[in-house]
Amino acid sequence: MLNKTNTAICAAALIASFNTANAQTISDAYASFTDTKFNPALSVVLDGGFASTKSDPEDYSIAGFDVGEPEGRVEGEGFYAGHNEITASSNIDDKFYGQATLVIAEHDGDTEIELEEAYIQTLGLGYGTTIKAGRMLPVFGYLNERHLHQDFFVERPLAYQVFLGGHMFDDGIEVSTILPTETYSEIGIGAFRGANYPATSDEGVGLYKAHARVGGDIDESTSWRVGAHYLHAEPKARAAGAGHAHGGSTPSTLSFTGDSDLYAVEAKLEWGPNGNNTEQNLELRAEYFIRQEDGNYDDGTDTPAFDGTAQGFYAQAAYKFMPEWSIGARYDHLMPEEDIDADLHGTSLDAEGHEPKASTFSLQYAPSEFSRIRASYANADLSAEAPTDHRFFINFQVSLGAHGAHKY
Amino acid sequence: MKLNLLLIIGAVLFAPILSHAKINIFACEPEWAYLANQIGGDSVKTFSATTNKQNPHYISAKPSLMAKMRRADIVFCAGSALESGWLPVLLKAAGSAQVQPGNIGHFMASDYVQKLEVIDNPSLIDRSMGDIHPEGNPHVHLDPKRYLQIAAKFTQVLANIDKDNAAQYQSNLASFTKQWQNHIARWQTAASQLKGKKIIAYHKNYTYLADWLKLDVVATLEPKPGINPSVQHLSNLVTQYQNADIHKIIYASHESGKAAKWLSNKINIEQVKLPYSDKDNMVKVFDQIIELLK
């Protein structure tokens, strides 16, 4: 910002510069110091590739779930631009850190800019405690707190697509504490507006959550972490799926009002020879979800009751066998509620006895920690009527600029 | 008599509370854990986040490290962005106010010595140059003179945080300095024949050792810092150095020996794995490095 003092200094330097070249260099450096020294760290993630799916992306549906159009999957066909992100972050002062993330993606031909994160977080509060407030990706399961680009696979697990709309960001506050125990342990709670699926945005505070994690080392080469998560929402007239008003071909007319409780357990194991991850690295991970919803669906004419439990899980392995090459496999399986009201038969909630499942295989080339190219194939059997889908992707993801440290 | 007995019982019961709690030091690498123990002695409890078999650039911010960071009073690392891939996660989630960057418990060793390979004009660097540390080469511990400077600085910080034991720390520094200077003299004599010798190293982490012993690290097996040795680059090294009177090809205990062995065969020069660090005995590390380089 130009104020009197700066102007005076610059003017003086400019005059002095007619005499010596050095003075101008110093004042230039000083000017740029004040302008840019405290700029936030800027990071851009570019994501795109080529998609070939047997099914039409417009007809994407997962039997037994009113899923709408969840995030965390590739919506394009042929060459596509995926979810690109711009993240700005910085320490604000000695008490707070701040971060904002914009996601720029194309949905149905429209370029959308979404504010995924805009939060502040305490620094060195003490007692292992962190308070985070604003728009954020709450901790839920392993993946929800991570950006879409931070997974090994191109598409999010089916369980995340149906239970969290792909990934769930919300406005609120989250407090987590790492306890002073010998073995790592962490507990956390949060309260949010309920802006996105599985909540609705009507309420001031529409979503509550709690989590607990423990983890440690088995030996020098192997580390582990397990977590338990709980989320409670009370949606009112919750529209289908991810709550994005995309339009699409035939949007579901169902809306849900009632209580929604989501439970999840996550487990991860990481191995590297002698704990050295540069040459070889193996990650095993699995998560199990249980959702109980109790309320009514409104289909425009009737309001059939719904009191059921849906479950889902995934298990995956990702193995880096050479410094730049990795392979991975993931199995997804969902068990929707089969016992549904007669009025809901024939709707998207009617799985007709089918349990959606998918198997994914992926090969990744990552010449550095800032870039990767992947080729993957998923065999997805998502509904009773639709034939098995074959989803091929070639995808690149790169990170420009500041590159934050990765969580476990 | 009764009062005396009560006093004795009271002293026994409350002694653990009244006695001085140890200072918890979270060292990022074994070389700093060793130094923290030399200066801190029995008054500190030191933890090394990594072993000498692990590459400090690429560490997972795993739960066991979170738990140790939670209780850390001092964080003792190399700095200059060596640990930027994992340390910030630990500091943000588990670190107390005292260990946050800029505060008294945040001790980055490379900040206190003259660094080499500092990029004067940061606008000239970009990622196509590999994993560059613009603040300077962070692998400062392999110059025992710089190591001693860091010891002195660390003693000041430790004495400032734990004033009750300041005298003890100064005394520990004095004896460490005396012994270390004797070792330096011994090492310099033993390594005098190495002056000017040409070395090919895996990564640019022997810069400070070379600076001290006047070695000439002419090339690295990595085409650029942090980029894996490629067949093309190694072939270029063969062409360039097969008749260049290279003394040895070296790599560290946490690095793969494959490329070194390949090049060694091709240009008929000895390759050797050098120890890099040891949380229990850094004297032995320097002893062995010099012995293996001769």
Contacts between the chains, C-beta under 8 A, distances in Angstrom:
chain1	res1	chain2	res2	distance
A	94	B	100	7.7
A	94	B	102	7.2
A	97	B	92	6.9
A	121	B	92	7.4
A	123	B	92	7.2
A	123	B	97	7.7
A	123	B	100	5.8
A	124	B	91	8.0
A	124	B	95	6.0
A	124	B	96	5.9
A	124	B	97	3.5
A	124	B	98	7.4
A	124	B	99	7.3
A	124	B	100	4.1
A	124	B	103	7.3
A	125	B	97	7.3
A	126	B	96	5.2
A	126	B	97	5.7
A	128	B	70	4.7
A	128	B	93	7.8
A	128	B	94	5.4
A	130	B	92	7.1
A	130	B	93	6.3
A	176	B	93	7.8
A	178	B	66	6.0
A	178	B	67	7.3
A	178	B	70	4.9
A	178	B	93	6.4
A	178	B	94	4.8
A	179	B	70	7.7
A	180	B	70	5.8
A	180	B	71	5.9
A	181	B	67	6.7
A	182	B	67	6.7
A	183	B	63	7.8
A	183	B	67	6.4
A	184	B	63	3.5
A	184	B	64	6.2
A	184	B	66	5.0
A	184	B	67	3.9
A	184	B	70	7.9
A	185	B	67	7.7
A	186	B	66	7.8
A	213	B	63	7.7
A	214	B	63	7.4
A	215	B	62	7.1
A	215	B	63	2.8
A	215	B	64	7.3
A	215	B	66	7.7
A	216	B	63	5.6
A	216	B	64	5.3
A	216	B	67	7.5
A	217	B	62	7.2
A	217	B	63	7.9
A	217	B	64	4.5
A	220	B	51	6.6
A	220	B	53	7.8
A	223	B	60	6.7
A	223	B	62	4.1
A	223	B	63	6.5
A	223	B	64	6.4
A	224	B	63	7.6
A	225	B	62	7.7
A	225	B	63	5.1
A	270	B	60	6.1
A	270	B	62	6.9
A	272	B	60	7.7
A	274	B	51	6.9
A	274	B	53	4.0
A	274	B	54	6.6
A	275	B	50	7.6
A	275	B	51	6.6
A	275	B	53	7.0
A	275	B	54	5.1
A	275	B	59	8.0
A	276	B	53	5.8
A	276	B	54	4.7
A	276	B	55	5.9
A	276	B	58	7.9
A	276	B	254	5.9
A	277	B	55	7.7
A	277	B	58	5.2
A	277	B	59	7.5
A	277	B	60	6.2
A	278	B	55	4.9
A	278	B	57	7.9
A	278	B	58	5.2
A	278	B	254	8.0
A	278	B	256	7.8
A	279	B	256	5.7
A	323	B	228	4.7
A	324	B	228	6.2
A	367	B	227	7.4
A	368	B	127	7.5
A	368	B	131	7.7
A	368	B	226	7.0
A	368	B	227	7.0
A	369	B	58	8.0
A	369	B	85	7.3
A	370	B	127	6.2
A	404	B	88	7.3
A	405	B	61	6.6
A	405	B	84	6.4
A	405	B	85	5.5
A	405	B	86	5.4
A	405	B	87	7.0
A	405	B	88	4.5
A	405	B	89	4.5
A	406	B	61	7.0
A	406	B	85	7.1
A	406	B	86	7.5
A	406	B	89	7.0
A	407	B	61	6.2
A	407	B	89	5.6
A	408	B	60	6.1
A	408	B	61	5.4
A	408	B	62	5.3
A	408	B	63	6.5
A	408	B	66	7.9
A	408	B	89	7.8
